[in-house]
Amino acid sequence: MSGKGREMHKFSIAVSASFLLLVLAIITYFAVDTVVTTNRNLTDSKQKVIEEAVLGLKKTGSAFIVSNFSTELLDIFNQDLINKLLTGDVSEIYRYATKVILLFYPVEFVGFVSGDGYLAYAALPGIDVKPVDLPIPTESQEYVTLDHLGDRSGFFISVFFPVQSPIPGFGGGGIRTNMIVDRTEKMSYLEEYYRDQRNGNLLRIGIAAVLAVILSLLLTTFGLRYLTHKYVAGPIEELNRQAREIMEGTFEGEVKVDEGSAYAALQGLLRSGQKVLQRMERELDGP
């Protein structure tokens, strides 16, 4: 391979490699952006589920306690509770309240907690809950998320709000209600949805990446070879041919100079050389 050939070959490799790296960088950017965007959307969707659960439990739960645990209702259902309330014993009312809330409200757990621990709590049948495993909120804490509730694994939202009730001694004193709702199925659906979305986008990006790499190799290999031959190597080879024929005396016509060409200076130099040789030949052939 000639020196010119080696140089053009190295130039083609350098351009192909640069173009391929650019294509791979763009593909990598879109792949990373897809993963980051999907994860961010999943996080936002999970947060919305949590916020909706917290807001719903706080509003409905508080309203339920205030409107349903009046002395008249307790009097209708259980006279013993009224008697204990009148003597200042409200512990049984907390236990009674947990059972009623579980009966009428779609939660997995309900409890009444103070800074010292739980006054009373109850969970749905089949959920084995121990007091040591239950969250105790800080004063400003509205909710926590749990990955276990008793012997169950999943995604649980534990919501805290103050107890508001017309019953004397029931609530107040920093006592808060803790309701825990199961959102495992909802979170699993969201994770599966966004996982499928991410994998589908990555698959499409992967297919596009393969096609882009193949296309870039074709363009830089065959297209670059054609363009360099037409606009770089071809004109140089033509100048070399003309120079060789002028030296051998077989060149016919006159070297043309294209003023708009990057090789105009070389063409002009070659034509000047041609004229010098022609003048020398005329002088040698003269009388």
C-alpha positions in Angstrom: 0.0 0.0 0.0 1.4 3.4 -1.0 2.0 6.2 1.5 -1.0 8.0 0.3 -3.1 4.9 0.6 -2.0 4.3 4.2 -2.8 7.9 5.1 -6.2 7.7 3.6 -6.8 4.4 5.3 -5.9 5.8 8.7 -8.0 8.8 8.0 -11.0 6.6 7.2 -10.5 4.6 10.4 -10.2 7.7 12.5 -13.4 9.2 11.1 -15.3 5.9 11.4 -14.2 5.4 15.0 -15.2 9.0 15.9 -18.6 8.7 14.3 -19.2 5.4 15.9 -18.3 6.8 19.4 -20.6 9.7 18.8 -23.5 7.3 17.9 -22.7 5.1 21.0 -22.6 8.2 23.2 -26.0 9.3 22.0 -27.5 5.8 22.4 -26.0 5.6 25.9 -27.5 9.0 26.8 -31.0 7.9 25.7 -30.7 4.6 27.5 -29.6 6.3 30.8 -32.3 8.9 30.4 -34.9 6.2 29.9 -33.9 4.4 33.1 -33.6 7.6 35.1 -37.0 9.0 33.8 -38.7 5.7 34.5 -37.4 5.4 38.0 -38.4 9.0 38.7 -41.9 8.4 37.3 -42.2 5.3 39.5 -41.0 7.2 42.5 -43.5 10.0 41.8 -46.4 7.5 41.3 -45.5 5.7 44.6 -45.5 9.1 46.4 -48.9 9.9 45.0 -50.3 6.6 46.2 -48.9 7.3 49.6 -50.3 10.9 49.7 -53.7 9.7 48.6 -53.7 7.0 51.3 -52.6 9.4 54.0 -55.1 12.1 53.0 -58.0 9.6 52.8 -57.2 7.9 56.1 -56.8 11.2 57.9 -60.0 12.7 56.6 -62.2 9.7 56.7 -60.7 8.2 59.9 -61.0 11.4 61.9 -64.6 12.0 60.7 -65.4 8.4 61.5 -64.1 8.6 65.1 -65.8 12.0 65.8 -69.2 11.0 64.4 -69.5 7.4 65.5 -68.0 7.3 69.0 -70.5 9.4 70.9 -71.9 8.4 74.3 -75.3 7.7 72.7 -73.8 5.2 70.3 -71.9 3.5 73.1 -75.0 3.4 75.2 -76.9 1.6 72.5 -74.2 -1.0 71.8 -72.6 -1.6 75.2 -73.8 -0.3 78.6 -70.8 -1.6 80.3 -68.6 0.8 78.3 -70.7 3.7 79.6 -70.3 2.5 83.2 -66.5 2.3 82.8 -66.4 5.7 81.2 -68.3 7.2 84.1 -65.7 5.8 86.5 -62.9 7.3 84.5 -61.8 4.0 82.8 -61.4 4.6 79.1 -59.0 1.7 78.3 -61.9 -0.5 77.3 -63.2 2.2 75.0 -60.0 2.2 73.0 -60.2 -1.5 72.6 -63.8 -1.2 71.5 -63.0 1.5 69.1 -60.3 -0.6 67.3 -62.8 -3.4 66.7 -65.5 -1.0 65.4 -63.0 0.7 63.0 -61.8 -2.6 61.7 -65.4 -3.6 61.1 -66.4 -0.5 59.2 -63.2 0.7 57.6 -60.9 -1.0 55.0 -57.7 -1.0 56.9 -55.5 -3.8 58.0 -54.6 -2.4 61.4 -55.8 0.3 63.8 -54.3 1.4 67.1 -54.3 4.2 69.6 -50.8 5.2 70.6 -49.2 7.7 73.0 -45.6 8.5 73.7 -45.4 5.5 76.1 -46.7 2.9 73.6 -50.0 1.5 72.4 -53.1 1.8 74.5 -55.0 -0.6 72.3 -54.6 -2.1 68.9 -56.2 -4.6 66.6 -55.5 -6.2 63.2 -57.5 -8.1 60.7 -57.8 -11.9 61.2 -54.7 -13.7 59.9 -52.3 -10.8 60.7 -50.1 -11.6 63.7 -49.0 -8.2 65.1 -46.7 -7.7 68.1 -46.5 -4.3 69.9 -42.7 -4.3 69.5 -43.1 -4.3 65.7 -45.5 -1.4 65.6 -44.3 2.1 64.7 -44.5 4.9 67.4 -44.7 8.3 65.7 -42.9 11.4 66.6 -44.9 14.6 67.3 -44.5 15.9 63.7 -44.7 12.5 61.9 -47.8 12.0 59.8 -47.0 8.6 58.2 -44.4 5.9 57.7 -44.1 3.2 55.2 -43.5 -0.4 56.2 -42.3 -3.5 54.4 -43.8 -5.8 57.0 -47.0 -5.9 59.1 -46.7 -8.7 61.5 -46.0 -11.8 59.6 -46.9 -10.3 56.2 -44.5 -8.8 53.7 -45.4 -6.0 51.3 -45.9 -2.3 51.2 -47.9 -0.8 54.0 -48.7 2.8 54.9 -49.0 3.7 58.5 -50.9 7.0 59.0 -51.1 9.0 62.3 -53.6 11.6 63.3 -54.9 13.0 66.5 -58.0 11.5 68.1 -61.0 13.8 68.1 -64.0 12.7 70.1 -66.8 14.2 72.3 -66.2 11.4 74.8 -64.4 12.8 77.9 -61.0 11.1 78.4 -61.1 9.5 74.9 -58.3 11.2 73.0 -56.3 14.2 73.8 -53.1 14.2 75.8 -51.0 13.5 72.7 -52.9 10.3 71.9 -53.0 9.6 68.2 -54.7 7.1 66.0 -52.6 4.8 63.8 -54.2 3.3 60.8 -52.3 0.9 58.5 -53.4 0.2 55.0 -52.0 -2.4 52.6 -50.9 -1.0 49.2 -48.8 -4.0 48.2 -50.9 -4.9 45.2 -51.0 -1.2 44.0 -47.2 -0.9 44.3 -46.6 -4.2 42.6 -48.8 -3.0 39.7 -46.9 0.2 39.4 -43.5 -1.5 39.6 -44.5 -4.0 36.9 -46.0 -1.3 34.7 -42.9 0.9 34.8 -40.5 -2.1 34.6 -42.3 -3.2 31.4 -42.2 0.4 30.1 -38.5 0.7 30.9 -37.6 -2.7 29.4 -39.7 -2.0 26.3 -38.0 1.4 25.8 -34.6 -0.2 26.3 -35.4 -2.9 23.8 -36.4 -0.3 21.2 -33.2 1.7 22.0 -31.2 -1.5 21.7 -32.7 -2.3 18.3 -32.1 1.3 17.2 -28.6 1.1 18.5 -27.8 -2.0 16.4 -29.3 -0.4 13.3 -27.5 2.9 14.0 -24.1 1.2 14.4 -24.6 -0.8 11.2 -25.7 2.2 9.3 -22.8 4.3 10.7 -20.3 1.7 9.7 -21.8 1.5 6.2 -21.8 5.3 5.9 -18.3 5.8 7.2 -16.8 2.8 5.3 -18.4 3.0 1.9 -19.7 6.5 1.9 -16.5 8.0 3.3 -14.4 5.9 0.8 -16.5 7.2 -2.1 -16.4 10.9 -0.9 -12.7 10.8 -0.2 -12.0 9.3 -3.5 -14.2 11.7 -5.3 -13.1 14.9 -3.6 -9.6 14.1 -2.2 -7.8 11.1 -3.6 -9.4 11.4 -7.1 -8.2 15.0 -7.8 -4.8 14.3 -6.4 -4.5 11.2 -8.6 -5.6 13.2 -11.6 -2.8 15.8 -10.9 -0.3 13.0 -10.5 -1.4 11.6 -13.8 -1.1 14.9 -15.6 2.3 15.6 -14.1 3.6 12.2 -15.1 2.3 12.5 -18.7 3.8 16.0 -19.0 7.1 14.7 -17.9 6.8 11.8 -20.4 5.6 14.2 -23.1 2.4 12.3 -23.7 0.0 14.8 -22.2 -2.3 16.3 -24.7 -4.0 19.6 -24.3 -3.5 22.1 -21.5 -3.8 21.7 -17.8 -7.1 23.3 -16.7 -7.2 25.5 -13.6 -10.4 25.5 -11.6 -10.3 28.7 -9.6 -13.0 27.4 -7.2 -11.1 24.3 -6.4 -8.8 23.8 -3.4 -6.2 22.4 -5.8 -6.2 25.5 -8.0 -2.7 26.5 -6.9 -1.4 23.0 -7.7 -3.2 23.1 -11.1 -1.7 26.5 -11.8 1.8 25.3 -10.8 1.4 22.2 -13.0 0.3 24.4 -16.0 3.2 26.7 -15.5 5.5 23.7 -15.6 3.8 22.5 -18.7 4.4 25.9 -20.4 8.0 25.9 -19.3 8.6 22.5 -20.9 6.8 23.5 -24.0 9.0 26.6 -24.3 12.1 24.5 -23.8 11.0 22.0 -26.5 10.4 24.8 -28.9 13.8 26.3 -28.3 15.4 22.9 -28.7 13.5 22.3 -31.9 14.2 25.8 -33.3 16.8 26.8 -36.0 
